[in-house]
C-alpha cells in the first residue's frame, strides 16, 4: 500500500497510508447512493404534496421548479457540510475509513474544505445525468449534453490526477492543499494522546504546552511503535529533538521522557479547562 511521508517540526517524518483508487471509488459510490436516495425521497415527497404537474398553470409550474431546485440543493452541499462537521469525513469516507486532512497531516480548515468542495465534480456529474435524462424527454438536450461533456472532462482529469500523482490528489485537493488518507482502524481512546493522571500529579516539564497536538500525536505513535516492536532507535532521535526544541535538560531515558511529556500535557491541559 503506498504511503506518503510528511516532515514534522522535529524533522521526523510521519507516514500516512494513501487509500487505493478502489477504496476511493467505493467511498464515492456510497456517497452517491446516499445522495440519490435523498433525491428520490425528496422528489417523491414533493410529488405527493403538490400533485400531478400537468394540472398546474404556468406560474405554478415555475414555483414547482423552484421547489424542486431547493430540494436538490442539499446534494451540492452534502460533502462540504459533512466534512466540516465530522472532521473530514462523509458517510462514504466513514465506512471506507478515509479522512480529508491538510497537507501537513493536521485537521483541514473550513476554507480548505470549501475550496475542495467548490472544485469537486462528482455531485455535478450526478445531477447533470439526472438533468440529461429529464431533458431527453423534452427534446431540448443540447445544452445539457454540452454541460455533461464539460463535467466529464473535469471528472477524467480528477481520475488521472488521483491515479498518477504522488499524493493521489485531485484538482480540489491540489488547490486546497489537502490530502485523503486512511484512518486508523481503532478510533478509541487508546488511539489518542489521552493519559489518565491523578489529581495530585505533579508535572515535570511544563514546557510541553508549547508543542502542538499534532506533534504530541506523533510522539504517541512513536512510543506505541517502539512498545510493539521493541525497537527504540527512533525514540532517542525524537527525544533529542524535543529536548533541543523545548530547551530541556534531563537524564531520563528517551521512552520515559517522552511518556512523561504526554502525562504532563494531559494534566496541564485539563487544569486549563477547569
C-alpha positions as CSV (number, residue, x, y, z in Angstrom):
1,X,0.0,0.0,0.0
2,X,1.5,3.4,-1.0
3,X,2.4,5.8,1.8
4,X,3.4,9.5,1.9
5,X,5.9,10.9,4.4
6,X,5.3,14.3,5.9
7,X,8.1,16.1,7.9
8,X,7.2,17.4,11.3
9,X,8.7,20.4,13.2
10,X,11.1,17.9,14.8
11,X,12.4,16.7,11.5
12,X,10.7,13.4,12.0
13,X,8.9,12.0,9.0
14,X,5.4,10.7,9.7
15,X,3.9,8.2,7.2
16,X,0.3,8.3,6.1
17,X,-1.3,5.5,4.1
18,X,-2.7,6.6,0.8
19,X,-6.0,4.9,0.0
20,X,-6.2,2.9,-3.1
21,X,-8.2,4.0,-6.1
22,X,-10.7,1.3,-5.5
23,X,-11.3,2.4,-1.9
24,X,-11.8,6.0,-3.0
25,X,-14.2,4.9,-5.7
26,X,-16.2,2.8,-3.2
27,X,-16.4,5.8,-0.9
28,X,-17.7,7.9,-3.8
29,X,-20.3,5.4,-4.8
30,X,-21.6,5.1,-1.3
31,X,-21.9,8.9,-1.0
32,X,-23.6,9.0,-4.4
33,X,-26.1,6.3,-3.2
34,X,-26.9,8.4,-0.2
35,X,-27.5,11.5,-2.4
36,X,-29.6,9.5,-4.9
37,X,-31.7,8.1,-2.1
38,X,-32.2,11.6,-0.7
39,X,-33.2,12.9,-4.2
40,X,-35.7,10.2,-4.9
41,X,-37.2,10.6,-1.4
42,X,-37.3,14.4,-1.7
43,X,-38.8,14.5,-5.2
44,X,-41.4,11.8,-4.3
45,X,-42.5,13.8,-1.3
46,X,-42.8,16.9,-3.4
47,X,-44.9,15.0,-5.9
48,X,-47.2,13.7,-3.1
49,X,-47.6,17.2,-1.7
50,X,-48.1,19.1,-5.0
51,X,-49.9,16.5,-7.1
52,X,-49.6,16.0,-10.9
53,X,-47.5,18.8,-12.5
54,X,-49.7,18.8,-15.7
55,X,-52.6,20.2,-13.7
56,X,-50.6,23.4,-12.8
57,X,-50.8,26.7,-14.6
58,X,-47.6,28.4,-15.9
59,X,-46.9,30.4,-12.7
60,X,-47.4,27.3,-10.6
61,X,-45.0,25.4,-12.8
62,X,-42.3,27.9,-12.1
63,X,-43.0,27.6,-8.4
64,X,-42.8,23.9,-8.6
65,X,-39.4,24.2,-10.5
66,X,-38.1,26.4,-7.7
67,X,-39.2,23.9,-5.1
68,X,-37.5,21.1,-6.9
69,X,-34.3,23.2,-7.2
70,X,-34.5,23.8,-3.5
71,X,-34.9,20.1,-2.8
72,X,-31.8,19.4,-5.0
73,X,-29.6,22.0,-3.2
74,X,-28.6,19.7,-0.2
75,X,-27.0,17.3,-2.8
76,X,-24.5,20.1,-3.7
77,X,-23.9,21.0,0.0
78,X,-23.6,17.4,1.2
79,X,-19.9,17.0,1.1
80,X,-18.9,20.3,2.5
81,X,-21.4,20.1,5.4
82,X,-20.3,16.6,6.2
83,X,-16.6,17.2,6.0
84,X,-16.7,20.4,8.1
85,X,-18.9,18.9,10.8
86,X,-17.3,15.5,11.0
87,X,-13.7,16.4,10.7
88,X,-13.1,15.5,7.0
89,X,-15.4,12.5,6.6
90,X,-18.6,11.9,4.7
91,X,-20.8,8.8,5.1
92,X,-18.8,7.0,2.4
93,X,-15.4,8.1,3.8
94,X,-16.5,7.0,7.3
95,X,-17.5,3.5,6.0
96,X,-14.3,3.1,4.0
97,X,-12.1,4.6,6.8
98,X,-10.9,7.7,4.9
99,X,-10.4,11.2,6.1
100,X,-9.5,14.6,4.5
101,X,-6.6,16.3,6.2
102,X,-4.3,19.2,5.3
103,X,-1.1,18.6,3.5
104,X,0.8,18.7,6.8
105,X,-1.2,15.8,8.2
106,X,-3.3,18.0,10.6
107,X,-7.0,19.0,10.6
108,X,-8.1,20.8,7.5
109,X,-9.6,24.3,7.9
110,X,-13.1,25.3,6.8
111,X,-11.6,27.4,4.0
112,X,-9.7,24.3,2.7
113,X,-12.9,22.2,2.8
114,X,-14.7,25.0,0.9
115,X,-12.1,25.2,-1.8
116,X,-12.1,21.4,-2.1
117,X,-15.9,21.4,-2.4
118,X,-16.1,24.1,-5.0
119,X,-13.9,22.1,-7.3
120,X,-15.5,18.7,-6.9
121,X,-17.4,17.4,-9.9
122,X,-19.0,14.2,-8.7
123,X,-22.1,15.9,-7.4
124,X,-22.4,18.0,-10.6
125,X,-21.9,14.9,-12.6
126,X,-24.7,13.0,-10.9
127,X,-27.2,15.9,-11.2
128,X,-26.3,16.6,-14.8
129,X,-27.0,12.9,-15.6
130,X,-30.4,13.4,-14.0
131,X,-30.9,16.6,-15.9
132,X,-30.0,15.0,-19.2
133,X,-32.5,12.2,-18.6
134,X,-35.2,14.7,-17.9
135,X,-34.3,16.9,-20.9
136,X,-34.3,13.9,-23.3
137,X,-38.0,13.5,-22.7
138,X,-38.4,17.2,-23.7
139,X,-36.2,17.1,-26.7
140,X,-34.1,20.1,-25.5
141,X,-31.0,18.3,-24.5
142,X,-28.2,20.0,-26.5
143,X,-27.1,22.5,-23.8
144,X,-27.4,19.9,-21.1
145,X,-25.4,17.4,-23.2
146,X,-22.6,20.1,-23.6
147,X,-22.5,20.6,-19.8
148,X,-22.4,16.9,-19.3
149,X,-19.3,16.7,-21.6
150,X,-17.7,19.5,-19.7
151,X,-18.3,17.8,-16.3
152,X,-16.9,14.6,-17.9
153,X,-13.7,16.4,-18.8
154,X,-13.2,17.5,-15.2
155,X,-14.0,14.0,-13.9
156,X,-11.5,12.4,-16.2
157,X,-8.9,15.0,-15.1
158,X,-9.5,14.2,-11.5
159,X,-9.3,10.4,-12.1
160,X,-6.0,10.9,-14.0
161,X,-4.5,13.1,-11.2
162,X,-5.6,10.6,-8.4
163,X,-4.2,7.7,-10.3
164,X,-0.9,9.4,-11.3
165,X,0.0,12.0,-8.6
166,X,2.3,11.1,-5.8
167,X,-0.2,12.0,-3.1
168,X,-3.3,10.9,-5.2
169,X,-4.7,14.5,-5.1
170,X,-7.4,15.7,-7.4
171,X,-7.8,19.3,-8.6
172,X,-9.6,20.4,-5.5
173,X,-7.0,18.8,-3.2
174,X,-4.1,20.4,-5.1
175,X,-5.6,23.9,-4.7
176,X,-6.9,23.4,-1.2
177,X,-3.6,21.8,0.0
178,X,-5.4,18.8,1.3
179,X,-4.9,15.0,1.0
180,X,-7.1,12.0,1.6
181,X,-5.6,9.4,3.9
182,X,-6.7,6.1,5.5
183,X,-7.6,6.4,9.2
184,X,-6.6,4.1,11.9
185,X,-8.7,1.0,12.4
186,X,-9.1,1.7,16.1
187,X,-10.7,5.1,16.9
188,X,-10.9,4.7,20.7
189,X,-9.0,6.5,23.5
190,X,-6.1,4.2,23.0
191,X,-5.5,5.8,19.6
192,X,-5.2,9.3,21.1
193,X,-2.7,11.1,23.4
194,X,-5.1,10.6,26.3
195,X,-3.5,9.6,29.6
196,X,-5.2,9.1,33.0
197,X,-3.3,11.2,35.6
198,X,-4.2,11.5,39.3
199,X,-5.4,14.8,40.9
200,X,-2.2,15.1,42.9
201,X,0.0,14.6,39.9
202,X,3.0,17.0,39.7
203,X,4.1,17.9,36.1
204,X,7.8,17.8,35.4
205,X,8.0,19.6,32.1
206,X,5.5,22.4,31.8
207,X,7.3,23.4,28.5
208,X,5.2,20.6,26.9
209,X,2.4,23.1,26.3
210,X,4.5,24.7,23.6
211,X,4.1,21.5,21.5
212,X,1.2,21.2,19.1
213,X,-1.4,18.5,19.4
214,X,-0.3,17.0,16.1
215,X,3.4,16.7,17.3
216,X,2.1,15.1,20.5
217,X,0.2,12.6,18.5
218,X,3.5,11.9,16.6
219,X,5.3,11.2,19.9
220,X,2.4,8.9,21.0
221,X,2.7,6.9,17.8
222,X,6.5,6.6,18.2
223,X,6.0,5.3,21.7
224,X,3.4,2.8,20.5
225,X,5.6,1.5,17.7
226,X,8.6,1.2,20.0
227,X,6.5,-0.7,22.5
228,X,5.2,-3.1,19.9
229,X,8.5,-3.7,18.0
230,X,10.9,-3.3,20.9
231,X,13.0,-1.0,18.7
232,X,13.9,2.2,20.4
233,X,16.3,3.8,18.0
234,X,13.9,6.4,16.7
235,X,12.9,7.4,20.2
236,X,16.4,8.7,21.0
237,X,16.4,10.9,18.0
238,X,12.9,12.2,18.7
239,X,13.7,12.8,22.4
240,X,16.9,14.8,21.4
241,X,14.9,16.9,19.0
242,X,12.2,17.6,21.7
243,X,14.8,18.5,24.3
244,X,16.5,20.9,21.9
245,X,13.2,22.4,20.9
246,X,11.9,22.9,24.4
247,X,15.4,23.6,25.9
248,X,15.1,20.8,28.4
249,X,17.9,19.1,30.2
250,X,17.2,15.7,31.7
251,X,18.9,12.3,32.3
252,X,15.6,10.4,31.7
253,X,15.7,7.6,29.1
254,X,14.0,8.5,25.8
255,X,10.9,6.3,26.3
256,X,10.4,7.5,29.9
257,X,11.0,11.2,28.9
258,X,8.5,11.2,26.0
259,X,5.9,9.3,28.0
260,X,6.3,11.8,30.8
261,X,5.7,14.6,28.4
262,X,2.3,13.1,27.4
263,X,1.4,12.7,31.1
264,X,2.4,16.3,31.7
265,X,0.3,17.5,28.8
266,X,-2.8,15.7,29.9
267,X,-2.6,17.1,33.4
268,X,-1.8,20.7,32.3
269,X,-4.4,20.8,29.5
270,X,-7.2,19.5,31.8
271,X,-6.2,22.0,34.5
272,X,-6.5,24.8,31.9
273,X,-10.1,23.7,31.1
274,X,-11.2,23.8,34.8
